[in-house]
Amino acid sequence: MTDQISRMRTTFHLLCAMVLLLTGGRSAFAVSFPTEVEQARADRVVSMSDVAPSDRINQLLAAREFNDAELFALAATHPVLVQHFIPGDLRLALNYLFSLTGAELHKMRTGGTLIRPLRMLSQREKAALQSLSDAFGVDHEKLRGVKIGPQDGRTYSLEVSYQIKRKKTATYEVQLVPPATPKREEAARDALTRHFGARPSRVGHGVGSAISIRDSSFENPYSLADGWRLERGRVLGAVSPVQEVMLDERTAIDGNNSVRFYATERTRVFQNVVQEVAVQPGVLTRLRVQHKTDNVRVEFQQSRADFKVQITFLNAGMPVANPVVAQGRLGSHAWELLAIEHLTPANATEARIELMCSLSGTAWFDGLVYEVINGEQQW
């Protein structure tokens, strides 16, 4: 880890020198490179779970006292999280979260919902809400209460209500801690670049580096033939009807498209969406995939196990270990995260990523993120 940080610091200072030359000696950076202690503090937040919205609330609280160097280090892997700490509506909403104490804050940490009428608000809460009222352009004297809690298993919603007229109320909402997706991360990096004066990009290799997935959000109209491909999956005794797998321009959590699977009890041939990516042996990796469903169910001859995201590690095209999977959730639900953490085998050179739903109903996948979360070769 120390050698890696030293290499990163050297690269950073070289980039600084180049920028100084290009800008006539005027520094374009507003933040210093993190020290080893500051990097370690950021790494501690990176190592925390971020599957559920309450997990990401806990990450925000853990980064509460971070300086700019620590926030910049954290932004390399969690730009969406760090965006909450720069000026804007997210920062104002975060100030309200930080104004809570005791039992109220515990509710946020554990995924609860907090409802606070005006009479229950503390002075610190009222001060934080004053700034939000100003941002909303609403008379703060008309404040009636606030509600904050998880929404659809994806975000935390802060809702501030005002009595506009005698029988009319208005509610203003700010969405906190959305799940990280490739498009959302890039937008956050753009905002952070303007704030810090330097782009908090992922490192090229080692901890925090991204494993490249071609078209991870299915934005290419030819995505299922270019980058991804369709392979025959489960066959139930006949050659037709074949499951419908296609890009969906109407449903997405990242960008404009997702990939959609649709089948009924009559479907006999199912299809998997597949891609191989290069991996480094002996590192701990994490694949995150967003999935959504509409009445996904098990019907005649179908197997519950066939709704999943699967990784198979390969060498020269041959499997070197058993597949690792994350099972999708049946029924109907909004976008939810599936995650796989696994140590790449010592002889692995590739990972085959497969998205599959060999069940009745409709399922969508979108916003894949594959990254290295521990670079120490443990094998």
KOLLOMI-405673 format. One record per residue (C-alpha): x negated, y, z negated; residue number from 0; residue in three letters. Coordinates in steps of 0.25 Angstrom, whole numbers, plus 5000, padded with zeros to 4 digits. Example, Ala and Ser with C-alpha at 12.3 -4.5 7.8 and 13.67 -1.06 7.14 Angstrom:
BEGIN
<rec east="4951" north="4982" up="4969" n="0" res="ALA"/>
<rec east="4945" north="4996" up="4971" n="1" res="SER"/>
END
This chain:
BEGIN
<rec east="5000" north="5000" up="5000" n="0" res="MET"/>
<rec east="4989" north="5010" up="4996" n="1" res="THR"/>
<rec east="4982" north="5007" up="5010" n="2" res="ASP"/>
<rec east="4995" north="5010" up="5017" n="3" res="GLN"/>
<rec east="4997" north="5023" up="5010" n="4" res="ILE"/>
<rec east="4983" north="5027" up="5013" n="5" res="SER"/>
<rec east="4985" north="5024" up="5028" n="6" res="ARG"/>
<rec east="4998" north="5032" up="5028" n="7" res="MET"/>
<rec east="4992" north="5044" up="5021" n="8" res="ARG"/>
<rec east="4981" north="5044" up="5031" n="9" res="THR"/>
<rec east="4991" north="5044" up="5042" n="10" res="THR"/>
<rec east="4999" north="5055" up="5036" n="11" res="PHE"/>
<rec east="4987" north="5064" up="5034" n="12" res="HIS"/>
<rec east="4983" north="5062" up="5049" n="13" res="LEU"/>
<rec east="4997" north="5066" up="5053" n="14" res="LEU"/>
<rec east="4997" north="5078" up="5044" n="15" res="CYS"/>
<rec east="4984" north="5082" up="5051" n="16" res="ALA"/>
<rec east="4990" north="5080" up="5065" n="17" res="MET"/>
<rec east="5002" north="5088" up="5061" n="18" res="VAL"/>
<rec east="4993" north="5100" up="5055" n="19" res="LEU"/>
<rec east="4986" north="5101" up="5068" n="20" res="LEU"/>
<rec east="4998" north="5101" up="5076" n="21" res="LEU"/>
<rec east="5005" north="5112" up="5068" n="22" res="THR"/>
<rec east="4993" north="5121" up="5067" n="23" res="GLY"/>
<rec east="4989" north="5117" up="5052" n="24" res="GLY"/>
<rec east="5004" north="5119" up="5047" n="25" res="ARG"/>
<rec east="5008" north="5107" up="5039" n="26" res="SER"/>
<rec east="5021" north="5100" up="5045" n="27" res="ALA"/>
<rec east="5022" north="5091" up="5032" n="28" res="PHE"/>
<rec east="5030" north="5095" up="5020" n="29" res="ALA"/>
<rec east="5027" north="5083" up="5012" n="30" res="VAL"/>
<rec east="5014" north="5077" up="5007" n="31" res="SER"/>
<rec east="5010" north="5062" up="5009" n="32" res="PHE"/>
<rec east="5015" north="5054" up="4997" n="33" res="PRO"/>
<rec east="5004" north="5049" up="4987" n="34" res="THR"/>
<rec east="5004" north="5034" up="4984" n="35" res="GLU"/>
<rec east="5012" north="5037" up="4971" n="36" res="VAL"/>
<rec east="5023" north="5045" up="4979" n="37" res="GLU"/>
<rec east="5023" north="5034" up="4990" n="38" res="GLN"/>
<rec east="5025" north="5023" up="4979" n="39" res="ALA"/>
<rec east="5036" north="5031" up="4973" n="40" res="ARG"/>
<rec east="5043" north="5031" up="4987" n="41" res="ALA"/>
<rec east="5040" north="5016" up="4989" n="42" res="ASP"/>
<rec east="5047" north="5013" up="4976" n="43" res="ARG"/>
<rec east="5060" north="5019" up="4982" n="44" res="VAL"/>
<rec east="5058" north="5012" up="4995" n="45" res="VAL"/>
<rec east="5057" north="4999" up="4988" n="46" res="SER"/>
<rec east="5071" north="5001" up="4982" n="47" res="MET"/>
<rec east="5083" north="4994" up="4987" n="48" res="SER"/>
<rec east="5091" north="5003" up="4997" n="49" res="ASP"/>
<rec east="5101" north="4993" up="5002" n="50" res="VAL"/>
<rec east="5113" north="4999" up="4995" n="51" res="ALA"/>
<rec east="5117" north="5014" up="4994" n="52" res="PRO"/>
<rec east="5115" north="5014" up="4979" n="53" res="SER"/>
<rec east="5100" north="5008" up="4982" n="54" res="ASP"/>
<rec east="5098" north="5021" up="4990" n="55" res="ARG"/>
<rec east="5103" north="5030" up="4979" n="56" res="ILE"/>
<rec east="5093" north="5023" up="4969" n="57" res="ASN"/>
<rec east="5082" north="5026" up="4979" n="58" res="GLN"/>
<rec east="5087" north="5041" up="4980" n="59" res="LEU"/>
<rec east="5086" north="5041" up="4965" n="60" res="LEU"/>
<rec east="5072" north="5035" up="4964" n="61" res="ALA"/>
<rec east="5067" north="5046" up="4974" n="62" res="ALA"/>
<rec east="5074" north="5057" up="4966" n="63" res="ARG"/>
<rec east="5061" north="5063" up="4961" n="64" res="GLU"/>
<rec east="5053" north="5061" up="4974" n="65" res="PHE"/>
<rec east="5044" north="5072" up="4979" n="66" res="ASN"/>
<rec east="5043" north="5075" up="4994" n="67" res="ASP"/>
<rec east="5031" north="5065" up="4996" n="68" res="ALA"/>
<rec east="5038" north="5054" up="4990" n="69" res="GLU"/>
<rec east="5051" north="5057" up="4998" n="70" res="LEU"/>
<rec east="5043" north="5057" up="5011" n="71" res="PHE"/>
<rec east="5037" north="5044" up="5007" n="72" res="ALA"/>
<rec east="5051" north="5038" up="5005" n="73" res="LEU"/>
<rec east="5056" north="5044" up="5018" n="74" res="ALA"/>
<rec east="5047" north="5035" up="5026" n="75" res="ALA"/>
<rec east="5056" north="5023" up="5023" n="76" res="THR"/>
<rec east="5069" north="5030" up="5017" n="77" res="HIS"/>
<rec east="5071" north="5043" up="5025" n="78" res="PRO"/>
<rec east="5086" north="5042" up="5023" n="79" res="VAL"/>
<rec east="5084" north="5042" up="5008" n="80" res="LEU"/>
<rec east="5074" north="5053" up="5008" n="81" res="VAL"/>
<rec east="5083" north="5062" up="5016" n="82" res="GLN"/>
<rec east="5092" north="5063" up="5003" n="83" res="HIS"/>
<rec east="5081" north="5071" up="4997" n="84" res="PHE"/>
<rec east="5079" north="5082" up="5007" n="85" res="ILE"/>
<rec east="5088" north="5095" up="5009" n="86" res="PRO"/>
<rec east="5103" north="5092" up="5014" n="87" res="GLY"/>
<rec east="5116" north="5086" up="5009" n="88" res="ASP"/>
<rec east="5109" north="5073" up="5005" n="89" res="LEU"/>
<rec east="5100" north="5080" up="4996" n="90" res="ARG"/>
<rec east="5112" north="5088" up="4990" n="91" res="LEU"/>
<rec east="5119" north="5075" up="4988" n="92" res="ALA"/>
<rec east="5107" north="5068" up="4982" n="93" res="LEU"/>
<rec east="5106" north="5080" up="4972" n="94" res="ASN"/>
<rec east="5120" north="5076" up="4967" n="95" res="TYR"/>
<rec east="5116" north="5061" up="4965" n="96" res="LEU"/>
<rec east="5104" north="5066" up="4957" n="97" res="PHE"/>
<rec east="5113" north="5075" up="4949" n="98" res="SER"/>
<rec east="5120" north="5062" up="4943" n="99" res="LEU"/>
<rec east="5115" north="5056" up="4930" n="100" res="THR"/>
<rec east="5117" north="5044" up="4921" n="101" res="GLY"/>
<rec east="5129" north="5035" up="4925" n="102" res="ALA"/>
<rec east="5133" north="5043" up="4937" n="103" res="GLU"/>
<rec east="5119" north="5040" up="4943" n="104" res="LEU"/>
<rec east="5119" north="5026" up="4939" n="105" res="HIS"/>
<rec east="5132" north="5024" up="4948" n="106" res="LYS"/>
<rec east="5124" north="5029" up="4960" n="107" res="MET"/>
<rec east="5113" north="5020" up="4957" n="108" res="ARG"/>
<rec east="5122" north="5008" up="4956" n="109" res="THR"/>
<rec east="5131" north="5011" up="4968" n="110" res="GLY"/>
<rec east="5143" north="5017" up="4961" n="111" res="GLY"/>
<rec east="5152" north="5029" up="4965" n="112" res="THR"/>
<rec east="5152" north="5041" up="4956" n="113" res="LEU"/>
<rec east="5165" north="5050" up="4956" n="114" res="ILE"/>
<rec east="5162" north="5064" up="4949" n="115" res="ARG"/>
<rec east="5174" north="5074" up="4948" n="116" res="PRO"/>
<rec east="5170" north="5088" up="4945" n="117" res="LEU"/>
<rec east="5172" north="5087" up="4930" n="118" res="ARG"/>
<rec east="5162" north="5076" up="4929" n="119" res="MET"/>
<rec east="5151" north="5083" up="4937" n="120" res="LEU"/>
<rec east="5138" north="5087" up="4929" n="121" res="SER"/>
<rec east="5132" north="5100" up="4931" n="122" res="GLN"/>
<rec east="5121" north="5094" up="4939" n="123" res="ARG"/>
<rec east="5131" north="5087" up="4948" n="124" res="GLU"/>
<rec east="5138" north="5100" up="4951" n="125" res="LYS"/>
<rec east="5125" north="5107" up="4954" n="126" res="ALA"/>
<rec east="5122" north="5096" up="4964" n="127" res="ALA"/>
<rec east="5136" north="5097" up="4970" n="128" res="LEU"/>
<rec east="5135" north="5112" up="4971" n="129" res="GLN"/>
<rec east="5124" north="5110" up="4982" n="130" res="SER"/>
<rec east="5133" north="5100" up="4989" n="131" res="LEU"/>
<rec east="5144" north="5110" up="4989" n="132" res="SER"/>
<rec east="5136" north="5120" up="4995" n="133" res="ASP"/>
<rec east="5131" north="5111" up="5006" n="134" res="ALA"/>
<rec east="5146" north="5107" up="5009" n="135" res="PHE"/>
<rec east="5150" north="5121" up="5009" n="136" res="GLY"/>
<rec east="5160" north="5119" up="4999" n="137" res="VAL"/>
<rec east="5164" north="5128" up="4986" n="138" res="ASP"/>
<rec east="5157" north="5120" up="4975" n="139" res="HIS"/>
<rec east="5168" north="5125" up="4965" n="140" res="GLU"/>
<rec east="5178" north="5116" up="4973" n="141" res="LYS"/>
<rec east="5170" north="5103" up="4969" n="142" res="LEU"/>
<rec east="5179" north="5092" up="4964" n="143" res="ARG"/>
<rec east="5170" north="5080" up="4963" n="144" res="GLY"/>
<rec east="5160" north="5071" up="4969" n="145" res="VAL"/>
<rec east="5159" north="5056" up="4972" n="146" res="LYS"/>
<rec east="5146" north="5048" up="4976" n="147" res="ILE"/>
<rec east="5145" north="5033" up="4978" n="148" res="GLY"/>
<rec east="5142" north="5022" up="4989" n="149" res="PRO"/>
<rec east="5150" north="5022" up="5002" n="150" res="GLN"/>
<rec east="5151" north="5010" up="5011" n="151" res="ASP"/>
<rec east="5139" north="5004" up="5005" n="152" res="GLY"/>
<rec east="5130" north="5013" up="5013" n="153" res="ARG"/>
<rec east="5129" north="5027" up="5007" n="154" res="THR"/>
<rec east="5132" north="5035" up="4995" n="155" res="TYR"/>
<rec east="5143" north="5046" up="4997" n="156" res="SER"/>
<rec east="5143" north="5059" up="4989" n="157" res="LEU"/>
<rec east="5157" north="5065" up="4990" n="158" res="GLU"/>
<rec east="5159" north="5079" up="4985" n="159" res="VAL"/>
<rec east="5174" north="5084" up="4984" n="160" res="SER"/>
<rec east="5179" north="5098" up="4983" n="161" res="TYR"/>
<rec east="5193" north="5104" up="4981" n="162" res="GLN"/>
<rec east="5194" north="5112" up="4993" n="163" res="ILE"/>
<rec east="5209" north="5116" up="4991" n="164" res="LYS"/>
<rec east="5220" north="5113" up="4981" n="165" res="ARG"/>
<rec east="5223" north="5100" up="4988" n="166" res="LYS"/>
<rec east="5211" north="5098" up="4997" n="167" res="LYS"/>
<rec east="5198" north="5092" up="4994" n="168" res="THR"/>
<rec east="5185" north="5090" up="5002" n="169" res="ALA"/>
<rec east="5174" north="5080" up="5001" n="170" res="THR"/>
<rec east="5160" north="5081" up="5006" n="171" res="TYR"/>
<rec east="5151" north="5069" up="5007" n="172" res="GLU"/>
<rec east="5136" north="5066" up="5008" n="173" res="VAL"/>
<rec east="5131" north="5052" up="5011" n="174" res="GLN"/>
<rec east="5119" north="5047" up="5003" n="175" res="LEU"/>
<rec east="5109" north="5036" up="5005" n="176" res="VAL"/>
<rec east="5114" north="5030" up="5019" n="177" res="PRO"/>
<rec east="5107" north="5017" up="5023" n="178" res="PRO"/>
<rec east="5094" north="5019" up="5031" n="179" res="ALA"/>
<rec east="5096" north="5016" up="5046" n="180" res="THR"/>
<rec east="5086" north="5020" up="5057" n="181" res="PRO"/>
<rec east="5093" north="5032" up="5063" n="182" res="LYS"/>
<rec east="5096" north="5037" up="5049" n="183" res="ARG"/>
<rec east="5082" north="5036" up="5045" n="184" res="GLU"/>
<rec east="5077" north="5043" up="5057" n="185" res="GLU"/>
<rec east="5086" north="5055" up="5054" n="186" res="ALA"/>
<rec east="5082" north="5055" up="5040" n="187" res="ALA"/>
<rec east="5067" north="5056" up="5044" n="188" res="ARG"/>
<rec east="5070" north="5067" up="5053" n="189" res="ASP"/>
<rec east="5076" north="5075" up="5042" n="190" res="ALA"/>
<rec east="5065" north="5071" up="5033" n="191" res="LEU"/>
<rec east="5055" north="5076" up="5043" n="192" res="THR"/>
<rec east="5061" north="5090" up="5043" n="193" res="ARG"/>
<rec east="5061" north="5090" up="5028" n="194" res="HIS"/>
<rec east="5047" north="5084" up="5025" n="195" res="PHE"/>
<rec east="5040" north="5089" up="5038" n="196" res="GLY"/>
<rec east="5035" north="5075" up="5041" n="197" res="ALA"/>
<rec east="5042" north="5063" up="5046" n="198" res="ARG"/>
<rec east="5044" north="5052" up="5035" n="199" res="PRO"/>
<rec east="5042" north="5040" up="5045" n="200" res="SER"/>
<rec east="5040" north="5026" up="5041" n="201" res="ARG"/>
<rec east="5026" north="5021" up="5040" n="202" res="VAL"/>
<rec east="5021" north="5013" up="5052" n="203" res="GLY"/>
<rec east="5018" north="5000" up="5045" n="204" res="HIS"/>
<rec east="5019" north="4994" up="5031" n="205" res="GLY"/>
<rec east="5029" north="4998" up="5020" n="206" res="VAL"/>
<rec east="5040" north="5007" up="5025" n="207" res="GLY"/>
<rec east="5037" north="5004" up="5040" n="208" res="SER"/>
<rec east="5048" north="5000" up="5049" n="209" res="ALA"/>
<rec east="5049" north="4987" up="5057" n="210" res="ILE"/>
<rec east="5053" north="4992" up="5071" n="211" res="SER"/>
<rec east="5067" north="4987" up="5075" n="212" res="ILE"/>
<rec east="5071" north="4990" up="5090" n="213" res="ARG"/>
<rec east="5084" north="4998" up="5090" n="214" res="ASP"/>
<rec east="5087" north="4996" up="5075" n="215" res="SER"/>
<rec east="5100" north="5004" up="5076" n="216" res="SER"/>
<rec east="5105" north="4998" up="5090" n="217" res="PHE"/>
<rec east="5105" north="5012" up="5097" n="218" res="GLU"/>
<rec east="5100" north="5007" up="5110" n="219" res="ASN"/>
<rec east="5112" north="5003" up="5119" n="220" res="PRO"/>
<rec east="5104" north="4991" up="5123" n="221" res="TYR"/>
<rec east="5100" north="4988" up="5109" n="222" res="SER"/>
<rec east="5104" north="4973" up="5110" n="223" res="LEU"/>
<rec east="5096" north="4970" up="5122" n="224" res="ALA"/>
<rec east="5084" north="4980" up="5119" n="225" res="ASP"/>
<rec east="5078" north="4978" up="5105" n="226" res="GLY"/>
<rec east="5088" north="4969" up="5100" n="227" res="TRP"/>
<rec east="5094" north="4957" up="5107" n="228" res="ARG"/>
<rec east="5106" north="4947" up="5105" n="229" res="LEU"/>
<rec east="5104" north="4933" up="5102" n="230" res="GLU"/>
<rec east="5113" north="4921" up="5101" n="231" res="ARG"/>
<rec east="5116" north="4918" up="5087" n="232" res="GLY"/>
<rec east="5127" north="4909" up="5081" n="233" res="ARG"/>
<rec east="5134" north="4900" up="5091" n="234" res="VAL"/>
<rec east="5147" north="4894" up="5086" n="235" res="LEU"/>
<rec east="5149" north="4882" up="5096" n="236" res="GLY"/>
<rec east="5152" north="4890" up="5109" n="237" res="ALA"/>
<rec east="5146" north="4900" up="5118" n="238" res="VAL"/>
<rec east="5157" north="4911" up="5117" n="239" res="SER"/>
<rec east="5162" north="4920" up="5113" n="240" res="PRO"/>
<rec east="5149" north="4928" up="5110" n="241" res="VAL"/>
<rec east="5149" north="4938" up="5098" n="242" res="GLN"/>
<rec east="5149" north="4953" up="5102" n="243" res="GLU"/>
<rec east="5136" north="4960" up="5098" n="244" res="VAL"/>
<rec east="5134" north="4974" up="5103" n="245" res="MET"/>
<rec east="5130" north="4988" up="5100" n="246" res="LEU"/>
<rec east="5141" north="4997" up="5093" n="247" res="ASP"/>
<rec east="5141" north="5012" up="5096" n="248" res="GLU"/>
<rec east="5152" north="5015" up="5086" n="249" res="ARG"/>
<rec east="5146" north="5009" up="5074" n="250" res="THR"/>
<rec east="5133" north="5012" up="5068" n="251" res="ALA"/>
<rec east="5126" north="5015" up="5055" n="252" res="ILE"/>
<rec east="5113" north="5020" up="5062" n="253" res="ASP"/>
<rec east="5113" north="5027" up="5075" n="254" res="GLY"/>
<rec east="5124" north="5025" up="5085" n="255" res="ASN"/>
<rec east="5125" north="5010" up="5087" n="256" res="ASN"/>
<rec east="5125" north="4997" up="5079" n="257" res="SER"/>
<rec east="5126" north="4982" up="5084" n="258" res="VAL"/>
<rec east="5139" north="4975" up="5082" n="259" res="ARG"/>
<rec east="5143" north="4961" up="5081" n="260" res="PHE"/>
<rec east="5157" north="4956" up="5084" n="261" res="TYR"/>
<rec east="5163" north="4942" up="5083" n="262" res="ALA"/>
<rec east="5175" north="4934" up="5080" n="263" res="THR"/>
<rec east="5179" north="4920" up="5076" n="264" res="GLU"/>
<rec east="5179" north="4916" up="5091" n="265" res="ARG"/>
<rec east="5164" north="4921" up="5093" n="266" res="THR"/>
<rec east="5155" north="4909" up="5096" n="267" res="ARG"/>
<rec east="5142" north="4915" up="5099" n="268" res="VAL"/>
<rec east="5135" north="4926" up="5090" n="269" res="PHE"/>
<rec east="5124" north="4935" up="5093" n="270" res="GLN"/>
<rec east="5112" north="4940" up="5085" n="271" res="ASN"/>
<rec east="5105" north="4954" up="5087" n="272" res="VAL"/>
<rec east="5090" north="4951" up="5086" n="273" res="VAL"/>
<rec east="5077" north="4958" up="5087" n="274" res="GLN"/>
<rec east="5063" north="4955" up="5083" n="275" res="GLU"/>
<rec east="5053" north="4965" up="5077" n="276" res="VAL"/>
<rec east="5039" north="4964" up="5073" n="277" res="ALA"/>
<rec east="5035" north="4963" up="5058" n="278" res="VAL"/>
<rec east="5023" north="4963" up="5050" n="279" res="GLN"/>
<rec east="5021" north="4950" up="5042" n="280" res="PRO"/>
<rec east="5021" north="4950" up="5026" n="281" res="GLY"/>
<rec east="5029" north="4963" up="5024" n="282" res="VAL"/>
<rec east="5042" north="4965" up="5017" n="283" res="LEU"/>
<rec east="5052" north="4970" up="5027" n="284" res="THR"/>
<rec east="5066" north="4975" up="5026" n="285" res="ARG"/>
<rec east="5077" north="4975" up="5037" n="286" res="LEU"/>
<rec east="5089" north="4983" up="5035" n="287" res="ARG"/>
<rec east="5102" north="4982" up="5043" n="288" res="VAL"/>
<rec east="5115" north="4989" up="5042" n="289" res="GLN"/>
<rec east="5127" north="4981" up="5045" n="290" res="HIS"/>
<rec east="5143" north="4983" up="5046" n="291" res="LYS"/>
<rec east="5154" north="4974" up="5047" n="292" res="THR"/>
<rec east="5169" north="4973" up="5051" n="293" res="ASP"/>
<rec east="5176" north="4960" up="5047" n="294" res="ASN"/>
<rec east="5164" north="4951" up="5048" n="295" res="VAL"/>
<rec east="5168" north="4937" up="5044" n="296" res="ARG"/>
<rec east="5165" north="4922" up="5045" n="297" res="VAL"/>
<rec east="5174" north="4915" up="5054" n="298" res="GLU"/>
<rec east="5175" north="4901" up="5061" n="299" res="PHE"/>
<rec east="5161" north="4894" up="5061" n="300" res="GLN"/>
<rec east="5154" north="4907" up="5058" n="301" res="GLN"/>
<rec east="5143" north="4908" up="5047" n="302" res="SER"/>
<rec east="5142" north="4919" up="5036" n="303" res="ARG"/>
<rec east="5127" north="4919" up="5037" n="304" res="ALA"/>
<rec east="5128" north="4924" up="5052" n="305" res="ASP"/>
<rec east="5130" north="4938" up="5048" n="306" res="PHE"/>
<rec east="5116" north="4944" up="5045" n="307" res="LYS"/>
<rec east="5103" north="4951" up="5048" n="308" res="VAL"/>
<rec east="5092" north="4941" up="5049" n="309" res="GLN"/>
<rec east="5077" north="4942" up="5051" n="310" res="ILE"/>
<rec east="5068" north="4931" up="5056" n="311" res="THR"/>
<rec east="5053" north="4933" up="5055" n="312" res="PHE"/>
<rec east="5045" north="4928" up="5067" n="313" res="LEU"/>
<rec east="5031" north="4925" up="5073" n="314" res="ASN"/>
<rec east="5030" north="4923" up="5088" n="315" res="ALA"/>
<rec east="5045" north="4922" up="5088" n="316" res="GLY"/>
<rec east="5046" north="4911" up="5079" n="317" res="MET"/>
<rec east="5052" north="4912" up="5065" n="318" res="PRO"/>
<rec east="5042" north="4912" up="5053" n="319" res="VAL"/>
<rec east="5053" north="4912" up="5042" n="320" res="ALA"/>
<rec east="5067" north="4910" up="5039" n="321" res="ASN"/>
<rec east="5076" north="4922" up="5043" n="322" res="PRO"/>
<rec east="5080" north="4932" up="5032" n="323" res="VAL"/>
<rec east="5094" north="4938" up="5033" n="324" res="VAL"/>
<rec east="5103" north="4948" up="5027" n="325" res="ALA"/>
<rec east="5118" north="4944" up="5027" n="326" res="GLN"/>
<rec east="5128" north="4954" up="5033" n="327" res="GLY"/>
<rec east="5141" north="4956" up="5024" n="328" res="ARG"/>
<rec east="5154" north="4951" up="5030" n="329" res="LEU"/>
<rec east="5167" north="4959" up="5031" n="330" res="GLY"/>
<rec east="5169" north="4973" up="5034" n="331" res="SER"/>
<rec east="5159" north="4984" up="5029" n="332" res="HIS"/>
<rec east="5152" north="4997" up="5032" n="333" res="ALA"/>
<rec east="5137" north="4997" up="5035" n="334" res="TRP"/>
<rec east="5129" north="4989" up="5025" n="335" res="GLU"/>
<rec east="5114" north="4986" up="5024" n="336" res="LEU"/>
<rec east="5108" north="4972" up="5027" n="337" res="LEU"/>
<rec east="5093" north="4971" up="5022" n="338" res="ALA"/>
<rec east="5082" north="4960" up="5023" n="339" res="ILE"/>
<rec east="5069" north="4961" up="5016" n="340" res="GLU"/>
<rec east="5059" north="4951" up="5019" n="341" res="HIS"/>
<rec east="5044" north="4948" up="5019" n="342" res="LEU"/>
<rec east="5039" north="4946" up="5033" n="343" res="THR"/>
<rec east="5032" north="4932" up="5034" n="344" res="PRO"/>
<rec east="5017" north="4932" up="5036" n="345" res="ALA"/>
<rec east="5018" north="4927" up="5050" n="346" res="ASN"/>
<rec east="5030" north="4935" up="5055" n="347" res="ALA"/>
<rec east="5028" north="4945" up="5067" n="348" res="THR"/>
<rec east="5042" north="4948" up="5070" n="349" res="GLU"/>
<rec east="5056" north="4948" up="5063" n="350" res="ALA"/>
<rec east="5068" north="4944" up="5071" n="351" res="ARG"/>
<rec east="5080" north="4953" up="5066" n="352" res="ILE"/>
<rec east="5094" north="4947" up="5069" n="353" res="GLU"/>
<rec east="5108" north="4954" up="5067" n="354" res="LEU"/>
<rec east="5119" north="4944" up="5067" n="355" res="MET"/>
<rec east="5134" north="4943" up="5064" n="356" res="CYS"/>
<rec east="5139" north="4929" up="5068" n="357" res="SER"/>
<rec east="5152" north="4932" up="5062" n="358" res="LEU"/>
<rec east="5166" north="4937" up="5065" n="359" res="SER"/>
<rec east="5168" north="4952" up="5064" n="360" res="GLY"/>
<rec east="5160" north="4964" up="5068" n="361" res="THR"/>
<rec east="5146" north="4968" up="5062" n="362" res="ALA"/>
<rec east="5137" north="4979" up="5065" n="363" res="TRP"/>
<rec east="5122" north="4981" up="5062" n="364" res="PHE"/>
<rec east="5114" north="4993" up="5063" n="365" res="ASP"/>
<rec east="5102" north="5002" up="5058" n="366" res="GLY"/>
<rec east="5091" north="4991" up="5056" n="367" res="LEU"/>
<rec east="5079" north="4995" up="5047" n="368" res="VAL"/>
<rec east="5067" north="4985" up="5046" n="369" res="TYR"/>
<rec east="5055" north="4990" up="5037" n="370" res="GLU"/>
<rec east="5043" north="4985" up="5029" n="371" res="VAL"/>
<rec east="5046" north="4987" up="5014" n="372" res="ILE"/>
<rec east="5033" north="4981" up="5009" n="373" res="ASN"/>
<rec east="5020" north="4980" up="5016" n="374" res="GLY"/>
<rec east="5012" north="4971" up="5007" n="375" res="GLU"/>
<rec east="5009" north="4958" up="5014" n="376" res="GLN"/>
<rec east="5015" north="4949" up="5004" n="377" res="GLN"/>
<rec east="5012" north="4936" up="5011" n="378" res="TRP"/>
END
